[in-house]
């Protein structure tokens, strides 16, 4: 189940539930080889080394597993101990061989656990909206070697990629997500609310609010796919606070926008849509059946083409790359 604490660390699972993580990975986009290769190519272009890579907020460890194929040693850290238990199970051979080391730590405190300038690459997938970005970036700068690479990425709300179905299907999916998230967001305490506010603003900013200071970072690149689609998994209707996007994009940074509805494309039937919604946040699988949500699912099934119809899904995505000076 999800934690009920009033904390800004709201993406946490307090019990070990293998089914949840299986559904989580099945519902999410697959980080494909061309995407990873683009990170490795950037890293090599800055003469980056292949000693130690550090995967921040590793969750079930899928990124750490990939990095282990290219780096001598991988540290996989997470603020949530239960998530590390899942990673330990899924990465058991790599952990046993000491190819991967697991570390219980927040991103903001990661520099306290390792010597400065000890990492060649840091990855932070699908996690920066959950963090104090300024403190985390400072910690990453301390941890990275000169010419080391920071790779941050995030994907947001899925969208129906086929124009003939998007007009009817997308508003229904948006409504289902709004109804599901509003039940959690609007009932949280002040600390959790502040976390939701920070994360929502960051997603709405396409992570442009993350500052990468020019005296510490070079060749900052912000690569975006399908940025004409909203990044937050829910709309303003799910929130009881004002959403305020921000920008810390500096002169000299490279911003690339690409429209590619085939990027990380998935094919979902209605069961696939449900899987995504349920796995979107720990605790959604604990929610009581909601008749309004169920009615929306019924409408969505018809809009998708009826029972067992399969539709193409894509994502808005941002990848931020930066090299340590």
Secondary structure, DSSP 8 states (H G I E B T S, - for coil): -B--SS-S--S-BSS--HHHHHHHHHHS----HHHHHHHHHHHHHTT---SEEEEES-TT-HHHHHHTTTSSEEEEEES-HHHHHHHHHHTHHHHHTTSEEEEE--STTGGGTS-TT-EEEEEEES-GGGS-HHHHHHHHHHHEEEEEEEEEEEEEEEEE--HHHHHHHHHHHHHHHHHHHHHHHTT--HHHHHHHHHHHHHHHTTTTT----TTTEEEEEEEEESTTS--SSS-GGG-SS---------TT-EEEEE--TTTT-EEE-HHHHHHHHHHSSTTGGGS---HHHHHHHHHHHHHTTSTT--EEEEEEEEEEEEEE-
